[in-house]
């Protein structure tokens, strides 16, 4: 999921450099949403790992 966020961020940068403001804004928005979803899943994963504890 992080790779998708980076991909949309790169698309936003390229579109902004080429002057496509609408596409750049949309791609940047998608990248932000995907990055936030990635962070939420990462935090949930870390909490699950810590709560699992040590095995015998």
ABEGO torsion letter per residue (X at the ends): XAAAAAAAAAAAAAAAAAGBAAAAAAAAAAAAAAAAAAAAAAAAAAAAAAAAEBBX
